[in-house]
């Protein structure tokens, strides 16, 4: 059953719809074939996500660098594009998709957005 914009659903309903137990904010190419962002625009949210232009523009902060003892505060460094082993992070996967679209304008990714309330 498709959900409609503004409908309130549970985390369990969302997970069933997407075929994955969603925990991280950015989810590229899930088993459902969809891309999903979990975001929050409420006061005090850990990220400064913004929705503009009646929902047509999304400013999404992405993932922080992992928090490690002795490293700088993750909010003070660029979000990583690659894991230490060289594979792309979720940030990197979405950045790569945007670069492909900018290069040939033929292949774009849609993103389903769920807002945490």
C-alpha positions as CSV (number, residue, x, y, z in Angstrom):
1,X,0.0,0.0,0.0
2,X,1.6,3.3,-1.0
3,X,1.9,6.0,1.6
4,X,0.9,9.6,1.0
5,X,2.9,12.7,1.8
6,X,2.2,13.8,5.3
7,X,0.9,10.4,6.5
8,X,2.3,9.3,9.9
9,X,3.5,5.7,9.9
10,X,5.5,3.6,12.3
11,X,9.2,2.6,11.9
12,X,8.0,-1.0,11.4
13,X,5.6,0.0,8.6
14,X,8.4,2.0,6.9
15,X,10.8,-0.9,7.2
16,X,8.3,-3.3,5.7
17,X,7.7,-0.9,2.8
18,X,11.4,-0.6,2.1
19,X,12.3,-4.2,2.8
20,X,15.0,-3.2,5.2
21,X,15.3,-2.3,8.9
22,X,16.3,1.3,8.4
23,X,18.7,2.8,11.0
24,X,21.1,5.0,9.1
25,X,20.1,8.3,7.6
26,X,21.2,7.7,4.0
27,X,20.4,4.5,2.3
28,X,21.6,4.0,-1.3
29,X,20.0,1.3,-3.5
30,X,18.2,-0.8,-1.0
31,X,17.0,-4.3,-1.9
32,X,13.7,-2.6,-2.9
33,X,15.8,-0.7,-5.5
34,X,14.9,2.6,-3.8
35,X,17.1,5.2,-2.2
36,X,15.9,6.5,1.2
37,X,16.8,9.4,3.4
38,X,15.6,9.5,7.0
39,X,15.7,13.1,8.1
40,X,14.5,15.4,10.9
41,X,13.8,19.1,10.7
42,X,12.6,19.4,14.3
43,X,14.3,21.7,16.8
44,X,17.4,20.2,18.3
45,X,17.9,17.6,15.6
46,X,21.5,16.5,15.3
47,X,21.7,17.5,11.6
48,X,20.6,20.8,9.9
49,X,18.4,19.2,7.3
50,X,16.0,21.6,5.4
51,X,13.0,21.2,3.1
52,X,12.3,24.1,0.8
53,X,10.1,25.1,-2.2
54,X,7.1,23.1,-1.0
55,X,9.1,19.9,-0.7
56,X,10.9,20.1,-4.0
57,X,14.3,21.1,-2.6
58,X,16.0,19.1,0.1
59,X,19.2,20.2,1.8
60,X,20.4,17.0,3.5
61,X,23.5,17.1,5.7
62,X,24.5,13.4,5.2
63,X,26.6,11.3,7.5
64,X,29.3,12.5,9.8
65,X,32.7,11.0,10.1
66,X,32.8,8.2,12.6
67,X,33.4,9.3,16.2
68,X,36.7,8.0,17.4
69,X,38.6,8.8,20.6
70,X,41.4,11.2,19.8
71,X,39.9,12.3,16.5
72,X,38.4,15.8,16.0
73,X,34.7,16.3,16.5
74,X,32.9,14.7,13.5
75,X,30.9,17.9,12.9
76,X,34.2,19.8,12.4
77,X,35.5,17.7,9.5
78,X,34.2,16.9,6.0
79,X,32.0,13.9,5.8
80,X,33.9,10.9,4.4
81,X,33.4,9.8,0.8
82,X,35.4,6.6,1.3
83,X,35.8,4.1,4.1
84,X,39.4,3.4,5.2
85,X,39.4,0.3,3.0
86,X,38.6,2.4,-0.1
87,X,35.0,1.5,-0.7
88,X,32.4,4.3,-1.0
89,X,30.4,5.4,2.0
90,X,26.7,6.3,1.6
91,X,27.9,9.9,1.1
92,X,30.2,8.7,-1.6
93,X,27.6,6.6,-3.3
94,X,25.1,9.6,-3.5
95,X,27.9,11.9,-4.6
96,X,28.9,9.5,-7.4
97,X,25.3,9.3,-8.6
98,X,25.1,13.1,-8.7
99,X,28.3,13.3,-10.6
100,X,27.0,10.7,-13.2
101,X,23.8,12.7,-13.6
102,X,25.8,16.0,-14.0
103,X,28.0,14.3,-16.6
104,X,25.3,13.0,-18.9
105,X,21.9,14.2,-17.6
106,X,20.4,10.9,-18.6
107,X,20.5,8.8,-15.4
108,X,19.1,10.2,-12.2
109,X,18.3,8.7,-8.8
110,X,15.1,9.4,-7.0
111,X,15.1,9.4,-3.2
112,X,12.2,8.6,-0.9
113,X,12.4,10.8,2.2
114,X,10.9,9.9,5.6
115,X,10.8,12.6,8.2
116,X,11.4,11.6,11.8
117,X,8.8,13.1,14.2
